[in-house]
Amino acid sequence: MCGHCGCSGDKTRLSEPGKDTHKHLHHDGDSLQLQRALLAGNDELARQNRDWLTANRISCINLMGTPGAGKTRLLEATFAYAHTQASWPTMAVLEGDQHTENDARRIQACGGRAVQINTGTGCHLDARMIQAGLTSLAPPAGALVLVENVGNLVCPALFDLGEQHRVAMMAVTDGDDKPEKYPHLFAGCELAIINKADLLPYLDISLDKIKASLRRLNPHIGILVLSARTGEGLNAWYDWLLARSGHD
């Protein structure tokens, strides 16, 4: 049990689809009394991860958001675009889900390298899982690593993974009150992506309300409205990503 959000991580499983690389990561402790120690331990591992990433000139993006926001679809589109760009950095993905290797297989199907991190009953990734994932992934120096966190607007925001950049993603189908309901995640990200813009004509929501809520929470947050399905607005995402990869 993580001690902060009450999730259980005793069934964490790490694998790379197509390879016999299954590993089981076990949490110690089960009490809320361990909350501070656990977070402190996580922060120390996150620092180690960040130092390793920096030393190897690797940029790491933590992509967090609602279930069904379109995170994997966005990554698929990103790999499709990267394959057309000779100067694009090497990319790899750490996929976080409670169960299945579905998302890692989708990344592999579009020509990407991916390691799946299954958290069992856990509802977020933590720095220890990322450390193990990076070891399995073994990205080359100068690479761009994208972490697709478990679909959840609460717990992922609490755990530093060692990433340099945080992105919050929601879909217009989630409703226009999500930033207000889950302020911690959106306030702690430098970019908010509002996906499925192609569905706006069919929904009774206010895009202006979403943007206003985001800016109240974080006046400096970048906001991208796009559709990973149709390609609307994706060039702005590619530009943002490339600028943070060190290869712009």
CORBELMO-V201400 format. One record per residue. N is the residue number from 1. RES is the residue in one small letter. SS is DSSP state (hx for helix, st for strand, lp for the rest). OMEGA is omega in degrees with one decimal (* if undefined). NEAR is the number of other C-alpha atoms within 12 Angstrom. Layout:
N&RES&SS&OMEGA&NEAR + N&RES&SS&OMEGA&NEAR
//
This chain:
1&m&lp&-170.9&28 + 2&c&lp&176.3&37 + 3&g&lp&178.2&27 + 4&h&lp&-178.7&31 + 5&c&lp&177.9&26 + 6&g&lp&-180.0&22 + 7&c&lp&179.7&28 + 8&s&lp&179.8&27 + 9&g&lp&-174.1&33 + 10&d&lp&178.8&23 + 11&k&lp&180.0&25 + 12&t&st&-176.5&37 + 13&r&st&-177.6&34 + 14&l&st&-179.6&41 + 15&s&st&171.3&37 + 16&e&lp&-176.8&37 + 17&p&lp&178.9&29 + 18&g&lp&179.5&17 + 19&k&lp&179.5&16 + 20&d&lp&-174.6&11 + 21&t&lp&-177.5&19 + 22&h&lp&175.9&21 + 23&k&st&177.0&23 + 24&h&st&-179.2&21 + 25&l&st&-173.4&27 + 26&h&lp&174.6&22 + 27&h&lp&173.2&28 + 28&d&lp&175.3&18 + 29&g&lp&-172.6&20 + 30&d&lp&-171.1&20 + 31&s&lp&176.0&19 + 32&l&hx&177.8&18 + 33&q&hx&-179.7&15 + 34&l&hx&-173.5&21 + 35&q&hx&-176.7&22 + 36&r&hx&179.7&15 + 37&a&hx&-179.0&18 + 38&l&hx&-179.6&29 + 39&l&hx&177.3&25 + 40&a&hx&177.2&20 + 41&g&hx&177.6&23 + 42&n&hx&-178.7&31 + 43&d&hx&178.0&23 + 44&e&hx&176.4&22 + 45&l&hx&177.6&26 + 46&a&hx&177.3&29 + 47&r&hx&177.8&24 + 48&q&hx&178.1&23 + 49&n&hx&-177.4&32 + 50&r&hx&177.9&28 + 51&d&hx&179.9&21 + 52&w&hx&178.9&27 + 53&l&hx&-179.1&32 + 54&t&hx&-179.5&22 + 55&a&hx&-179.3&15 + 56&n&lp&177.8&20 + 57&r&lp&-179.9&24 + 58&i&lp&176.4&34 + 59&s&st&-177.6&39 + 60&c&st&-179.0&42 + 61&i&st&176.4&38 + 62&n&st&-178.5&43 + 63&l&st&-177.9&47 + 64&m&st&177.9&48 + 65&g&st&-177.5&41 + 66&t&lp&170.3&38 + 67&p&lp&179.4&26 + 68&g&lp&178.7&23 + 69&a&lp&-179.0&37 + 70&g&lp&-177.8&33 + 71&k&hx&-178.9&43 + 72&t&hx&176.8&42 + 73&r&hx&177.9&29 + 74&l&hx&178.6&40 + 75&l&hx&176.2&41 + 76&e&hx&178.9&34 + 77&a&hx&-179.7&32 + 78&t&hx&177.1&38 + 79&f&hx&178.1&35 + 80&a&hx&178.3&25 + 81&y&hx&-177.2&28 + 82&a&hx&-179.7&26 + 83&h&lp&179.0&18 + 84&t&lp&-175.5&12 + 85&q&lp&-176.3&15 + 86&a&lp&-174.8&10 + 87&s&lp&-177.1&15 + 88&w&lp&-179.7&26 + 89&p&lp&172.6&32 + 90&t&lp&-179.6&31 + 91&m&st&174.1&41 + 92&a&st&-173.2&41 + 93&v&st&165.8&45 + 94&l&st&-175.2&51 + 95&e&st&179.6&49 + 96&g&st&175.0&47 + 97&d&st&176.0&39 + 98&q&lp&-178.3&31 + 99&h&lp&178.5&24 + 100&t&lp&174.2&23 + 101&e&lp&-173.0&28 + 102&n&hx&-174.5&24 + 103&d&hx&176.5&40 + 104&a&hx&177.9&38 + 105&r&hx&177.3&26 + 106&r&hx&178.1&28 + 107&i&hx&178.1&34 + 108&q&hx&-178.3&28 + 109&a&hx&177.5&20 + 110&c&lp&171.4&25 + 111&g&lp&-179.0&23 + 112&g&lp&175.1&35 + 113&r&st&-178.0&35 + 114&a&st&170.3&42 + 115&v&st&-179.6&46 + 116&q&st&173.2&46 + 117&i&st&177.5&50 + 118&n&st&-172.0&41 + 119&t&lp&-177.7&39 + 120&g&lp&176.6&27 + 121&t&lp&178.5&24 + 122&g&lp&-173.5&36 + 123&c&lp&-179.6&38 + 124&h&lp&169.9&46 + 125&l&lp&173.8&51 + 126&d&lp&-173.4&46 + 127&a&hx&179.2&34 + 128&r&hx&177.7&35 + 129&m&hx&-179.9&44 + 130&i&hx&178.2&49 + 131&q&hx&177.2&33 + 132&a&hx&179.3&32 + 133&g&hx&178.5&39 + 134&l&hx&177.3&41 + 135&t&hx&178.5&22 + 136&s&hx&-176.7&28 + 137&l&hx&179.5&34 + 138&a&lp&-179.9&28 + 139&p&lp&179.1&30 + 140&p&lp&177.0&23 + 141&a&lp&178.9&22 + 142&g&lp&-176.8&25 + 143&a&lp&174.1&31 + 144&l&st&-179.3&42 + 145&v&st&176.7&44 + 146&l&st&177.2&47 + 147&v&st&172.7&49 + 148&e&st&-176.0&47 + 149&n&lp&176.6&48 + 150&v&lp&-179.2&40 + 151&g&lp&-172.6&34 + 152&n&lp&-179.0&32 + 153&l&lp&-176.0&35 + 154&v&lp&-168.8&32 + 155&c&hx&179.7&28 + 156&p&hx&-178.7&40 + 157&a&hx&-174.5&35 + 158&l&hx&-170.7&34 + 159&f&lp&173.8&40 + 160&d&lp&179.6&39 + 161&l&lp&-172.6&44 + 162&g&lp&179.9&35 + 163&e&lp&174.8&42 + 164&q&lp&-175.4&31 + 165&h&st&178.4&31 + 166&r&st&178.9&37 + 167&v&st&175.3&40 + 168&a&st&-177.5&46 + 169&m&st&174.1&49 + 170&m&st&175.9&45 + 171&a&st&178.7&39 + 172&v&hx&178.5&36 + 173&t&hx&177.4&29 + 174&d&hx&-176.7&30 + 175&g&lp&-174.4&25 + 176&d&lp&-179.0&26 + 177&d&lp&-174.5&24 + 178&k&hx&178.0&37 + 179&p&hx&179.4&38 + 180&e&hx&-179.1&23 + 181&k&hx&-175.6&19 + 182&y&lp&-171.4&27 + 183&p&hx&-173.7&24 + 184&h&hx&-178.3&23 + 185&l&hx&-176.1&37 + 186&f&hx&179.8&44 + 187&a&hx&-175.9&31 + 188&g&lp&-178.4&32 + 189&c&lp&178.2&37 + 190&e&lp&178.9&31 + 191&l&st&172.2&36 + 192&a&st&177.4&41 + 193&i&st&175.6&42 + 194&i&st&-172.0&45 + 195&n&st&178.3&39 + 196&k&lp&-179.9&35 + 197&a&hx&179.2&31 + 198&d&hx&-179.8&21 + 199&l&hx&-177.0&24 + 200&l&hx&-178.8&23 + 201&p&hx&-175.3&13 + 202&y&hx&-174.4&12 + 203&l&lp&177.7&17 + 204&d&lp&177.9&14 + 205&i&lp&180.0&21 + 206&s&lp&176.0&22 + 207&l&hx&178.4&33 + 208&d&hx&178.6&17 + 209&k&hx&178.2&19 + 210&i&hx&-178.3&32 + 211&k&hx&179.9&32 + 212&a&hx&178.1&20 + 213&s&hx&179.4&26 + 214&l&hx&-177.4&39 + 215&r&hx&173.3&25 + 216&r&hx&179.8&17 + 217&l&hx&-174.6&26 + 218&n&lp&-176.6&24 + 219&p&lp&-176.2&19 + 220&h&lp&-175.1&17 + 221&i&lp&171.2&26 + 222&g&st&-178.2&27 + 223&i&st&176.2&32 + 224&l&st&174.5&34 + 225&v&st&-173.5&31 + 226&l&lp&172.6&35 + 227&s&lp&178.1&31 + 228&a&lp&-179.6&37 + 229&r&lp&-176.7&24 + 230&t&lp&-177.6&17 + 231&g&lp&179.0&24 + 232&e&lp&175.5&22 + 233&g&lp&-175.3&25 + 234&l&hx&179.7&31 + 235&n&hx&178.0&22 + 236&a&hx&176.2&22 + 237&w&hx&179.0&32 + 238&y&hx&179.2&30 + 239&d&hx&179.9&20 + 240&w&hx&-177.7&26 + 241&l&hx&-178.4&37 + 242&l&hx&179.9&28 + 243&a&hx&-178.6&17 + 244&r&lp&178.5&30 + 245&s&lp&-175.5&30 + 246&g&lp&-177.8&23 + 247&h&lp&-178.6&23 + 248&d&lp&*&13
//
